[in-house]
Amino acid sequence: MGRHIADKRAPSSGGRVKHFLRLARTPRETWYRPHTASGAKRVIQYLRIARGRVV
């Protein structure tokens, strides 16, 4: 029995994989968020609200 018509396409040149690997290897400055000193204050405010002390 032969293969289905959809299975008889030409092999790809690997363009998607090449593009994915190029993106994966580049530094991610746009996604990087440095942790600042405000992080500790944010945790304190979160804990205050979680304990029910809304001022």
C-alpha positions, 0 to 999 in steps of 0.5 A: 500500500502506498503512502498518502498524498499528504505524505509525498511532499518535498523535503524542506530546507530546514529554514524554520530550524535555522531561524529558531536556532539563530534566535535561540543563540542571540542574547535576549536583552529585550526579555531581560529585566534586572532585579532592582531594589524595589523588588524587596519593597514589592514583596513587603507590600504583597505580604502586608496585603496578604495578611489583611493589613490594607492601609 
